[in-house]
Each structure stands twice: as C-alpha cells, then as structure tokens.
Amino acid sequence: MKKIYIDAHEDPVVVKTHTRVSEALLAIRENLLMACGGKGLCATCHVYVVEGPDCLSPLTPRERLSLDMLCDRQPNSRLACQCKVLQEGVKVALPQGRFISGTGDLERLIGRRAEEKILNPSNGAVLIAAGKIITRSRLAELAFVNVDIAEMRTRSLSHSEDAQPLATKPR
C-alpha cells in the first residue's frame, strides 16, 4: 500500500501499488471529469506532480501526445488516468479551473459570473475567465467545444475496440 498526497487535502489517500492517480482522486470525491473515459485522450484529469515524480510510472506515448496539446502544461504535468503510483512520496495538485463536458454545462449559469476559469476538456484552454459574465452569445461562440468533445468520445470508443486485454501482473 502506498500513500498519495493531494494538494488541499490534509489526509493522504492510501492506494495499492500500481493504482492510477485518478483512482486516488476519485477516492476523495474530487471532481474529475475524465471525458475520454480514462484513455489518456483529453485534458480533464491533468495534474501537477508537486513531489515524487520518480515514484510514478513513466510517461506513456499516448500521455505524452495528450500533454503536448495542453495550454497550461508544465514540466511536472501528468494525466492522472495514465500514471500509476509505484512508491511512496507522491503529491499532486489539480489545475485551477473547471472543465466542461459541453456548453450545456454552462446554460444554467447564463447571466452569472464564472466563479473559476472554465476550461476546454480537449486542451485545457481557458474558455471563460474567472469573474467574466457567461452570456448566450459567448455560449454560441463556444459551439466548437461540443464538436471537440464528440470527436474525443468517438476516438475514445475506437481506442477501446482496438485495446488488447492486459495481462495481470503478480503483486
């Protein structure tokens, strides 16, 4: 069993070795959209590894491609759905902002100010800055987000069909 620390949470999360960081985040009920279903195709599980990057599994080619698309990528960026906890000493922080799964998420907020940055799930770009009023005209401008998400889900399904079952590793 390994402990992982999540910024802004006092207590660590205890996970089994080889557990994905996303599972630790979900264990403390962090809002983690994972729009692609955990296949490493989107930015919605993007985290910053504050401590212990060498305690995680290496970057996968798929993760590297997805990280290259991120607007707010840093050298310590990882996708929580792709990296696994191998040793003690991992601490992660979540990017500031809220990912959306489509512009429908914002319709009930029309006329209000965004309490935090509204982020594109495909690349982490800021769609609406914190403090800005969410308007119908801005939602119309963001129609491309729905198309991007539909395309991402289609890619995710095609990756699922191509995937081979993984061999179980002894622990």
Backbone bond lengths (Angstrom), bond angles and torsions (degrees), N, CA, C in turn:
res aa  C-N    CA-C-N  psi(-1)  N-CA   C-N-CA  omega(-1)  CA-C   N-CA-C  phi
1 M - - - 1.448 - - 1.533 108.53 -
2 K 1.320 115.05 142.48 1.463 121.53 -178.71 1.525 109.13 -127.48
3 K 1.330 115.57 148.95 1.462 121.50 175.41 1.519 108.73 -98.92
4 I 1.332 115.44 137.66 1.457 121.42 173.47 1.518 107.09 -125.74
5 Y 1.323 115.54 135.26 1.461 121.12 -179.67 1.524 108.92 -102.56
6 I 1.319 114.52 136.14 1.452 120.46 -179.96 1.515 107.11 -118.51
7 D 1.334 114.68 121.91 1.455 121.24 -177.00 1.523 110.11 -49.96
8 A 1.298 116.67 139.83 1.465 124.67 179.78 1.524 112.75 80.32
9 H 1.326 118.47 2.97 1.464 121.98 175.27 1.515 107.69 -122.22
10 E 1.314 115.13 126.98 1.456 119.96 -175.35 1.518 113.06 -67.66
11 D 1.313 116.87 -46.02 1.461 121.00 -175.60 1.527 111.68 -89.49
12 P 1.326 117.05 141.27 1.464 119.21 176.42 1.521 110.81 -73.63
13 V 1.319 115.52 162.45 1.457 121.78 174.13 1.520 106.59 -102.77
14 V 1.306 116.60 131.00 1.457 121.45 179.31 1.529 108.40 -96.16
15 V 1.330 115.27 124.97 1.470 121.12 -178.32 1.520 109.67 -132.22
16 K 1.306 116.17 162.31 1.461 121.39 174.13 1.519 109.15 -75.26
17 T 1.311 116.94 152.60 1.454 121.84 174.33 1.531 108.01 -57.98
18 H 1.313 116.54 141.82 1.474 125.57 -178.71 1.530 112.88 76.57
19 T 1.339 117.63 12.41 1.464 121.07 174.88 1.523 108.47 -79.31
20 R 1.302 116.19 139.62 1.468 120.41 177.24 1.532 109.70 -71.14
21 V 1.308 115.94 146.15 1.464 121.55 179.17 1.527 110.28 -59.42
22 S 1.331 117.24 -32.87 1.466 120.24 179.43 1.528 111.43 -59.35
23 E 1.316 117.63 -36.03 1.466 120.70 179.32 1.525 110.98 -66.49
24 A 1.322 117.16 -36.09 1.468 120.75 176.34 1.524 110.49 -65.72
25 L 1.332 116.73 -40.95 1.466 120.37 178.17 1.524 111.13 -64.00
26 L 1.310 116.19 -43.08 1.464 120.10 179.50 1.526 111.53 -67.72
27 A 1.329 117.21 -28.62 1.468 121.04 179.83 1.525 111.94 -65.08
28 I 1.330 116.43 -27.71 1.473 119.00 177.59 1.527 110.96 -101.92
29 R 1.320 114.65 14.99 1.468 122.77 176.25 1.528 113.19 63.00
30 E 1.315 116.67 33.10 1.461 119.90 174.01 1.523 107.49 -67.32
31 N 1.302 116.15 145.17 1.457 121.06 178.44 1.529 107.67 -75.07
32 L 1.306 116.67 101.43 1.451 122.94 -177.33 1.522 107.28 -125.21
33 L 1.329 116.60 106.47 1.461 121.32 -173.03 1.529 112.69 -67.88
34 M 1.295 118.98 -45.89 1.471 124.55 -176.03 1.538 110.81 45.58
35 A 1.318 115.30 60.17 1.461 122.31 -175.25 1.525 113.59 -58.63
36 C 1.328 117.78 -27.45 1.469 120.22 -179.46 1.520 111.79 -92.00
37 G 1.311 117.53 3.75 1.456 120.62 179.31 1.520 113.71 79.69
38 G 1.323 117.35 21.58 1.458 120.50 177.55 1.520 114.79 82.00
39 K 1.315 116.43 25.97 1.467 120.14 -178.08 1.530 113.18 -101.40
40 G 1.333 117.00 5.14 1.461 120.19 177.64 1.510 114.66 76.34
41 L 1.328 117.55 25.20 1.460 121.27 -176.82 1.519 113.92 -105.26
42 C 1.316 117.63 -6.17 1.463 120.17 -178.18 1.524 109.56 -130.16
43 A 1.299 116.24 -174.06 1.462 121.56 -177.30 1.519 112.73 -109.36
44 T 1.297 118.38 3.16 1.463 120.28 -168.85 1.518 114.94 -73.58
45 C 1.320 118.71 -9.86 1.470 119.82 175.34 1.528 110.70 -114.34
46 H 1.314 116.06 21.73 1.462 122.47 179.12 1.529 110.10 -60.71
47 V 1.328 116.15 131.21 1.467 122.19 176.02 1.520 108.81 -134.17
48 Y 1.331 115.42 161.74 1.455 121.94 172.09 1.522 107.21 -106.78
49 V 1.315 117.39 128.24 1.461 121.65 177.50 1.525 106.94 -86.84
50 V 1.332 115.18 105.05 1.459 122.18 -175.63 1.528 110.73 -79.45
51 E 1.328 116.28 -36.58 1.464 121.90 178.39 1.525 109.18 -142.17
52 G 1.323 115.44 146.15 1.457 121.31 172.54 1.508 117.41 76.24
53 P 1.338 119.49 38.67 1.467 118.16 179.00 1.530 112.66 -61.46
54 D 1.329 116.14 -29.43 1.462 120.20 179.37 1.530 112.40 -76.93
55 C 1.332 117.03 -4.85 1.468 122.30 177.69 1.524 111.57 -92.01
56 L 1.335 115.92 2.42 1.469 122.11 179.93 1.524 109.85 -110.93
57 S 1.308 115.72 160.21 1.465 120.67 175.35 1.531 109.22 -61.39
58 P 1.336 117.68 154.52 1.470 120.54 179.09 1.529 111.80 -65.91
59 L 1.323 114.95 159.55 1.464 120.78 175.20 1.526 109.90 -59.78
60 T 1.322 115.82 136.80 1.456 120.33 174.21 1.534 108.10 -90.48
61 P 1.318 118.99 158.58 1.471 119.94 177.26 1.536 112.24 -57.07
62 R 1.323 117.27 -40.03 1.465 120.71 179.59 1.528 110.48 -63.94
63 E 1.333 115.97 -43.05 1.464 119.96 179.48 1.529 110.46 -63.01
64 R 1.319 116.98 -42.35 1.467 121.18 -179.99 1.534 110.41 -59.79
65 L 1.345 117.27 -43.23 1.473 120.80 178.73 1.524 111.26 -62.75
66 S 1.321 116.70 -44.55 1.466 120.40 -179.59 1.523 111.11 -66.11
67 L 1.327 117.07 -40.75 1.465 119.91 178.98 1.525 111.36 -64.88
68 D 1.327 117.02 -34.06 1.467 120.32 179.09 1.523 112.35 -62.84
69 M 1.337 118.11 -22.48 1.467 121.92 -179.91 1.530 112.46 -83.62
70 L 1.339 117.47 -14.67 1.460 120.86 -174.47 1.518 112.59 -71.77
71 C 1.319 115.27 138.44 1.461 121.32 177.62 1.530 111.60 -76.60
72 D 1.320 116.81 -33.88 1.473 120.28 -175.83 1.526 112.05 -107.87
73 R 1.328 115.73 30.38 1.460 121.19 179.41 1.517 110.01 -66.22
74 Q 1.316 115.09 139.63 1.454 122.41 174.28 1.523 107.68 -126.40
75 P 1.334 118.43 167.15 1.469 119.39 179.78 1.533 113.42 -57.97
76 N 1.333 117.24 -24.40 1.470 120.57 -179.11 1.526 112.90 -99.24
77 S 1.324 117.79 16.75 1.470 122.03 179.08 1.524 111.12 -75.36
78 R 1.324 115.08 141.14 1.461 122.34 173.76 1.522 108.36 -144.92
79 L 1.322 116.57 162.67 1.455 122.22 171.54 1.523 106.57 -99.11
80 A 1.320 116.20 121.84 1.468 121.45 -175.54 1.525 111.89 -61.11
81 C 1.323 117.44 -27.76 1.470 120.22 -178.94 1.519 112.40 -77.41
82 Q 1.324 117.39 -12.71 1.466 120.55 -175.84 1.523 113.84 -108.38
83 C 1.332 117.91 -26.74 1.464 118.42 -176.62 1.522 111.13 -94.92
84 K 1.331 114.48 139.82 1.464 121.52 -177.08 1.527 109.67 -113.60
85 V 1.316 115.68 144.98 1.456 121.78 179.30 1.530 108.33 -79.82
86 L 1.339 115.48 121.08 1.456 120.66 -179.37 1.533 112.22 -107.64
87 Q 1.342 116.41 -30.69 1.466 121.70 -177.21 1.522 109.94 -142.23
88 E 1.333 115.37 168.28 1.471 121.85 174.98 1.527 109.69 -67.19
89 G 1.318 116.24 157.58 1.461 121.03 171.71 1.508 115.59 107.25
90 V 1.330 118.42 13.26 1.466 121.36 -178.53 1.522 109.95 -92.01
91 K 1.319 115.34 131.13 1.469 121.75 172.17 1.519 106.82 -134.07
92 V 1.336 116.31 128.90 1.459 121.17 -179.73 1.523 110.43 -122.41
93 A 1.322 114.81 154.95 1.463 122.29 174.84 1.521 107.73 -127.93
94 L 1.311 115.61 145.74 1.468 120.93 178.78 1.522 109.93 -91.36
95 P 1.333 118.19 143.73 1.468 120.46 174.59 1.529 109.82 -61.59
96 Q 1.292 116.06 149.62 1.457 120.41 177.82 1.521 109.38 -78.47
97 G 1.306 116.27 131.02 1.453 121.09 179.21 1.511 110.76 133.15
98 R 1.318 114.50 175.28 1.462 121.49 -177.89 1.513 108.99 -127.84
99 F 1.334 116.38 123.61 1.453 120.90 175.84 1.522 108.83 -79.40
100 I 1.324 116.22 147.04 1.457 119.67 175.65 1.521 108.99 -112.92
101 S 1.313 115.53 154.12 1.465 119.80 177.32 1.521 110.81 -102.03
102 G 1.300 116.42 6.85 1.462 122.40 178.36 1.519 108.19 160.55
103 T 1.319 116.71 163.68 1.460 119.15 -178.07 1.525 112.17 -67.94
104 G 1.332 116.91 -17.86 1.465 120.12 175.71 1.519 111.90 -59.52
105 D 1.340 116.85 -27.95 1.459 121.36 177.47 1.531 111.64 -60.98
106 L 1.332 116.12 -24.86 1.459 120.42 -174.40 1.519 114.27 -99.14
107 E 1.317 117.62 -12.13 1.464 120.11 -174.59 1.521 113.16 -59.11
108 R 1.314 116.56 -37.64 1.472 118.89 179.94 1.532 111.97 -73.30
109 L 1.350 116.13 -9.92 1.466 120.69 -179.22 1.528 113.01 -100.75
110 I 1.331 117.13 3.61 1.464 120.01 -179.41 1.526 109.26 -57.59
111 G 1.321 115.20 133.73 1.459 121.61 179.99 1.520 113.29 89.42
112 R 1.317 117.67 -6.72 1.466 121.65 178.03 1.526 110.03 -104.25
113 R 1.301 115.44 162.12 1.463 120.58 174.14 1.521 108.63 -85.61
114 A 1.303 115.75 141.45 1.465 120.65 176.55 1.526 108.10 -67.61
115 E 1.317 116.97 124.13 1.461 120.88 -179.49 1.524 111.38 -73.21
116 E 1.315 116.67 -26.85 1.461 122.49 177.04 1.520 107.74 -144.98
117 K 1.318 117.35 168.76 1.462 120.50 179.01 1.527 109.21 -58.81
118 I 1.327 115.88 139.03 1.463 122.13 173.98 1.525 105.70 -99.76
119 L 1.356 116.31 123.68 1.451 121.61 -170.61 1.525 112.74 -112.88
120 N 1.327 115.77 147.34 1.458 123.46 175.66 1.531 108.42 -76.60
121 P 1.331 119.47 125.93 1.462 121.22 -178.44 1.522 114.28 -69.29
122 S 1.316 118.25 -16.83 1.460 120.89 -179.63 1.521 112.83 -79.63
123 N 1.345 116.06 -36.93 1.462 117.89 -174.53 1.529 114.74 -140.33
124 G 1.316 117.95 3.49 1.458 120.95 177.65 1.516 114.38 76.64
125 A 1.325 118.24 4.86 1.465 120.83 -179.78 1.521 110.13 -64.46
126 V 1.328 115.53 146.85 1.462 120.54 177.98 1.530 107.89 -76.53
127 L 1.324 115.37 119.03 1.466 120.96 177.98 1.516 110.73 -89.73
128 I 1.319 116.02 -39.48 1.466 122.21 177.04 1.520 106.94 -138.21
129 A 1.312 116.68 123.83 1.466 121.60 -178.98 1.525 110.31 -72.23
130 A 1.314 116.25 150.86 1.463 121.15 176.14 1.526 109.01 -58.12
131 G 1.317 115.70 137.32 1.457 121.02 179.13 1.518 114.75 90.13
132 K 1.321 118.47 -13.75 1.466 121.52 179.91 1.525 109.87 -81.93
133 I 1.315 115.87 147.42 1.464 121.21 178.58 1.531 109.22 -78.40
134 I 1.317 115.34 134.36 1.461 121.67 179.05 1.526 107.44 -87.06
135 T 1.329 116.20 118.54 1.463 121.37 -176.33 1.523 110.89 -116.64
136 R 1.340 115.07 160.36 1.465 120.07 176.70 1.530 110.74 -62.29
137 S 1.318 116.63 -38.70 1.468 119.02 -179.24 1.537 110.34 -65.72
138 R 1.328 117.95 -36.31 1.479 120.24 177.85 1.528 110.10 -67.62
139 L 1.324 117.10 -38.04 1.466 119.77 177.23 1.525 110.69 -63.51
140 A 1.326 117.13 -39.13 1.465 120.29 177.93 1.529 110.12 -62.75
141 E 1.339 116.93 -38.19 1.463 121.12 177.99 1.536 111.47 -66.42
142 L 1.313 116.52 -24.66 1.469 121.11 -176.64 1.532 113.23 -93.11
143 A 1.312 117.72 13.27 1.471 120.76 -178.84 1.529 111.92 -57.06
144 F 1.333 117.30 -27.77 1.471 120.64 179.33 1.524 111.47 -61.12
145 V 1.326 117.84 -25.83 1.468 120.42 -179.29 1.522 110.11 -62.50
146 N 1.315 117.60 -41.92 1.468 120.89 178.87 1.526 110.97 -61.56
147 V 1.336 116.87 -38.67 1.460 121.48 178.19 1.525 109.86 -67.16
148 D 1.336 117.10 -45.28 1.469 121.28 178.81 1.525 111.11 -58.51
149 I 1.321 116.92 -42.33 1.460 121.08 -178.29 1.523 110.56 -68.78
150 A 1.324 117.28 -41.39 1.467 120.05 177.65 1.527 110.32 -61.42
151 E 1.321 116.90 -41.54 1.463 121.18 178.26 1.534 110.64 -64.66
152 M 1.328 116.80 -41.30 1.457 120.97 179.27 1.526 110.84 -62.80
153 R 1.319 117.19 -42.06 1.467 120.44 179.50 1.531 111.00 -66.63
154 T 1.334 117.05 -36.78 1.457 120.66 176.56 1.520 110.31 -63.57
155 R 1.343 116.86 -44.89 1.471 120.50 176.93 1.515 110.60 -61.18
156 S 1.318 116.21 -39.36 1.458 121.38 -179.63 1.522 110.58 -61.81
157 L 1.326 116.58 -43.38 1.468 120.73 178.72 1.516 111.29 -64.67
158 S 1.329 116.77 -40.20 1.467 119.20 -179.76 1.521 110.35 -67.29
159 H 1.333 117.75 -34.05 1.470 120.43 176.34 1.519 110.65 -68.88
160 S 1.322 117.50 -33.44 1.463 120.80 178.57 1.514 110.96 -65.19
161 E 1.328 116.19 -41.09 1.460 120.45 -178.75 1.522 111.56 -69.20
162 D 1.359 116.74 -31.34 1.459 121.19 -179.43 1.521 112.99 -82.09
163 A 1.310 116.84 -17.53 1.466 120.57 -173.04 1.521 111.26 -67.55
164 Q 1.308 114.69 139.65 1.458 121.61 174.55 1.516 108.09 -95.67
165 P 1.330 119.06 147.99 1.460 119.83 177.89 1.516 109.80 -63.22
166 L 1.320 116.04 140.73 1.456 121.49 -179.97 1.519 110.12 -85.31
167 A 1.307 116.36 140.28 1.457 120.69 175.76 1.517 108.29 -70.49
168 T 1.311 116.87 143.51 1.451 120.83 178.57 1.514 109.35 -79.59
169 K 1.318 116.00 128.64 1.456 120.74 179.21 1.521 109.50 -90.05
170 P 1.330 117.17 138.69 1.467 118.27 175.10 1.518 109.56 -69.43
171 R 1.319 116.81 148.37 1.464 120.73 -179.28 1.484 111.28 -105.09
